[in-house]
Amino acid sequence: MAGNKVETFLKSELKKKNALLFVLIDSEVSNLEASAKLAKDVEKIG
């Protein structure tokens, strides 16, 4: 199942890195350009 792959991946990353960060972007509040920039910045940070 796809859900199991995601869960397995997240558990594996958590075990390796000891922490995970999730950024939630509210599409009703944020504009498209700001959301895209934030997503790219977060991806660069890792």
C-alpha positions in Angstrom: 0.0 0.0 0.0 1.1 3.5 -0.7 0.3 4.6 2.8 2.7 2.0 4.2 5.5 3.3 2.0 5.0 6.8 3.3 4.8 5.7 6.9 7.9 3.5 6.4 9.8 6.4 4.8 8.8 8.8 7.6 9.8 6.4 10.3 13.1 5.7 8.6 13.9 9.4 8.3 12.9 10.0 11.9 15.2 7.3 13.1 18.1 8.7 11.0 17.6 12.4 11.9 15.9 12.2 15.3 13.4 14.9 14.1 11.1 15.8 11.3 9.8 19.2 10.2 6.5 19.7 8.5 5.6 23.2 7.1 1.8 23.7 6.7 0.8 26.4 4.2 -2.8 27.7 4.5 -3.9 28.3 1.0 -6.8 30.5 2.1 -4.4 33.0 3.8 -1.2 32.7 1.7 -0.9 33.9 -1.9 0.5 31.5 -4.5 3.8 33.3 -5.0 4.6 33.5 -1.3 3.6 29.9 -0.8 5.9 28.8 -3.7 8.8 30.8 -2.3 8.3 29.4 1.2 8.2 25.9 -0.1 11.4 26.4 -2.1 13.2 28.0 0.8 12.2 25.2 3.2 13.4 22.6 0.6 16.8 24.4 0.4 17.1 24.3 4.2 16.4 20.6 4.3 
